[in-house]
Amino acid sequence: MLTLREGIEEILPSNAHSLAGDRLYISITHSKSGKNHIVSTFTSRDELIKVLLASSFVPVYAGMQPVEFQGQKWIDGGFTDSLPIPPVGRTITVSPFAGPQDVCPLHRGSFNNHLRLANMSVMFSVENIIRLNQALFPPSPTRMQSLCQEGFDDAVRFLKKEAWMH
């Protein structure tokens, strides 16, 4: 089984840090102070990988030692700001949870209650509780394939709504 780092290294091109610079904003949380930090510039591909790993690090679940980046220890930015909005330009918000984000699953329930979690509004629903569980305990490969297709369909629905795709 590939580790997350191996998977990222396999996918990212050698100039990924240049391509992502000032286009990708990654939220990480300082492990000691609990303060959020947004990273959008990367001096190297390895630095980009470290930030991606830090943004994916859930303590205990992913291990006991937070990810080191620039001499500090960092954990998932979702604890403090799970939906960073850059100060300039249009931001397309993406979430695996049903809510008001641009690209997200449709809410199928009858409740319209929103929960505010780390700067992101999420519909309070059984479906979203199931999605959270699946994020922590991945389902079967067949279900994962289905979830990927659902995410693709969510993105296409957004593109059509914005008239960026016909």
C-alpha positions in Angstrom: 0.0 0.0 0.0 1.3 3.4 -0.9 1.8 6.0 1.8 0.2 9.4 1.2 3.6 11.0 0.6 4.4 8.3 -2.0 1.1 8.9 -3.8 1.6 12.6 -3.9 5.2 12.3 -5.1 4.0 9.9 -7.9 1.3 12.3 -9.1 2.9 15.8 -8.8 5.0 17.0 -11.7 8.5 18.3 -11.0 7.4 21.9 -11.3 4.2 21.5 -9.2 5.4 24.2 -6.7 5.6 26.7 -9.6 2.3 25.8 -11.0 0.6 26.0 -7.6 2.2 29.3 -6.5 -0.4 31.9 -5.7 -3.1 29.7 -7.2 -3.4 27.1 -4.5 -4.1 28.2 -0.9 -3.5 25.5 1.8 -4.8 25.8 5.3 -2.6 24.4 8.1 -2.8 24.8 11.9 0.2 25.4 14.1 0.3 22.4 16.5 1.3 24.3 19.6 -0.5 27.7 19.3 -3.6 26.4 17.4 -3.3 29.4 15.0 -4.2 29.0 11.4 -1.8 29.8 8.6 -2.5 29.9 4.8 0.3 28.9 2.5 0.2 29.8 -1.1 3.9 30.1 -2.2 6.3 27.2 -2.3 10.0 27.3 -2.7 10.2 23.7 -3.9 8.2 20.7 -4.8 9.2 19.1 -1.5 7.9 22.1 0.4 4.6 21.9 -1.4 4.5 18.2 -0.5 5.2 19.0 3.2 2.4 21.5 3.3 0.0 19.1 1.6 0.9 16.4 4.2 0.5 18.9 7.0 -2.9 19.9 5.7 -3.9 16.2 5.8 -2.6 15.4 9.3 -5.3 14.6 11.8 -3.6 13.9 15.2 -3.9 10.3 16.5 -5.7 9.2 13.4 -2.7 9.9 11.2 0.0 9.5 13.8 1.4 11.2 16.9 4.1 13.5 15.3 2.7 16.5 13.4 4.3 17.4 10.1 7.4 19.6 10.1 7.4 22.6 7.8 9.8 25.6 8.1 11.0 24.3 11.4 7.6 24.2 13.0 5.0 21.4 13.6 1.7 21.6 11.7 -1.6 19.7 11.6 -4.7 19.8 9.3 -5.9 23.4 8.7 -9.5 22.1 8.9 -9.3 22.4 12.7 -9.1 26.2 12.4 -10.0 27.2 8.8 -11.3 24.5 6.5 -12.3 26.9 3.8 -9.7 29.5 3.2 -10.7 32.4 1.0 -7.8 34.2 -0.7 -7.9 38.0 -0.5 -8.1 38.6 -4.3 -10.1 37.3 -7.2 -13.0 34.8 -7.4 -12.6 31.7 -5.2 -14.4 28.5 -6.1 -15.2 26.8 -2.8 -15.2 23.0 -2.6 -16.4 20.7 0.1 -17.1 17.0 0.5 -20.0 18.0 2.7 -23.4 19.3 1.6 -23.8 23.0 2.2 -23.6 26.3 0.5 -20.2 25.8 -1.1 -19.8 26.1 -4.9 -18.9 22.5 -5.5 -20.4 20.1 -3.0 -22.9 17.3 -2.7 -26.6 18.2 -3.0 -28.5 18.3 0.2 -31.3 15.8 0.0 -32.7 16.1 3.5 -35.7 18.1 4.7 -33.8 20.0 7.4 -32.2 23.2 6.6 -29.9 23.5 9.6 -26.4 24.7 9.1 -23.5 24.0 11.4 -20.5 26.4 11.3 -17.3 24.4 11.6 -13.8 26.0 11.3 -15.0 28.8 8.8 -17.2 26.4 6.8 -21.0 26.1 6.8 -22.2 22.5 6.6 -25.7 21.1 6.5 -26.5 19.2 9.6 -27.7 15.9 8.2 -27.3 12.1 8.4 -25.7 12.1 5.0 -22.9 14.5 6.1 -22.3 12.4 9.3 -21.9 9.4 7.0 -19.5 11.4 4.8 -17.4 12.4 7.8 -17.2 8.7 8.9 -16.1 7.8 5.3 -13.4 10.4 5.4 -12.0 8.8 8.6 -12.7 5.2 7.7 -12.5 4.8 3.9 -15.2 2.6 2.4 -14.6 -0.2 -0.1 -12.9 0.5 -3.5 -16.3 0.2 -5.2 -17.8 2.9 -2.9 -14.7 5.1 -3.3 -15.2 4.9 -7.1 -18.8 5.9 -6.6 -17.8 8.9 -4.4 -15.3 10.0 -7.0 -18.0 10.0 -9.6 -20.3 11.9 -7.3 -17.6 14.6 -6.9 -17.1 14.8 -10.6 -20.8 15.2 -11.1 -20.9 18.0 -8.4 -18.1 19.8 -10.3 -19.9 19.4 -13.7 -23.1 20.7 -12.1 -21.2 23.8 -10.9 -19.6 24.4 -14.3 -22.9 24.2 -16.0 -24.6 26.5 -13.5 -21.8 29.1 -14.1 -22.2 28.6 -17.9 -18.5 27.6 -18.1 -19.6 24.3 -19.7 -22.6 23.3 -21.8 
